Amino acid sequence: MWLGNVGLGRVTPYSSSGCLLENIPKNSKMEFVSIFVFIIGYILIALEHNVRIDKAATAVVTGVLCWTCYSLSGVDLHGLNEHLGAHFSEIAGILFFLIGAMTIVELIDAHRGFEVITQIIHTRDKRRLLWTTGVLTFFLSSILDNLTTTIVMVVLLKKLIVDPKDRLYFIGATIIAANAGGAWTPIGDVTTTMLWIGGQLSVANIMLKLFLPSVAALIVPLFLISLQIKGQVQNMPEADADEVQGVSQNEKRLILIAGLVMLLLVPVFKVTTHLPPYMGMMLALGMLWYLTELIHRSKEHEEKKAFSVLTALQRMDMPSILFFLGILLAVAALETQGTLPSLAQWLNKNVGNLDLVVIITGVLSAIIDNVPLVAAAMGMYSMNEIPADSRFWEMLAFCAGTGGSMLIIGSAAGVAAMGLEKISFGWYFKKISWIAALSYCAGIGVYYLQGLFW
């Protein structure tokens, strides 16, 4: 990322190679147009369900138009292409990491590996079931990601709870638990992954400093929601133990365990080899690919096609990848033209307290997608001024990851649950938002409390 050397005086933007961006002339009129395009793009993304235009399309158009405005502002085109190439290299690392992770999850799902988890839940007590599914969501999200985990858990809850009114409370808890669980590992949430890949946070520090705040953000909503439900789950169907055609129970377990182990070893690979994280993710995907080929090597082509990586790639959520691409390109354009460093200077002068800036960012993530917010913060603040593993980056990971729970449209997990269960914005706001807000405050409180001891 291009980094801004932020102080109370003049902002001097730097690239990662140390080149001064101030040598590139700018046209203030085109910079204003670029900012306007970015804001309109933000609004259309936030109102995706109202305007009925996929946010990925809006993000891609916004990203390209921001760079187009910058190219028309009179800058040196050779230098601009160098800067764009440097940005795109970093963005590609994030995208390939996500593609690898999403493909592994699709492979596990194709082999019905997640059914191994759902078959171990037998309790009929609503409160016990709430805590069981909440804790399961929390840890599953830390290994996979909050979006995938929410999808899996909503499907599970539909099988376990017949009454839709009861199920809504469980899904509300699932959204908060998934976002809390994704905040304390480098692969649990896209924003935490971005900060890890960008070098702002290390694996050990993320897990050490954010685990307890994330646990607090889990316990508070589970406790509050458990006060609102009681009794037994009615007509809970028995888990289906039949073998899926083409895959045995042993193969389900093998692919689930192998996939999760591969994902867990990605951070270890980075620490050991010092190669970029996407290299470890590609290795994990390749190894799991080998395993699935060996398992199904004796089957006919059409029979094993459903369990292949090619099919998993077809099922993968490519619009989400394109959304990240567009957003990161747009933020990179604003960063390169100096808008974000200037904004950081304004915040320093008018807000001053960086902790307050981060807390506000977390609240905004309930309205605006947390990916562009974190990308903007990474462009606004230089690691020369705010070193890796500083409190600012730790709080940014937690607040951006959990703040989105306060509105159902504030996180990928919430949007996914909204689509799968048809939860209304109003119901969530009335019943869950205040709980999510207390969860957010509890996590921040625990973070400050643990800071007194280490």
Summary of the structure (lengths in Angstrom):
residues: 454
radius of gyration: 22.4
end to end distance: 30.1
largest distance: 69.7
contacts: 1619
relative contact order: 0.16
helix: 72%
strand: 2%
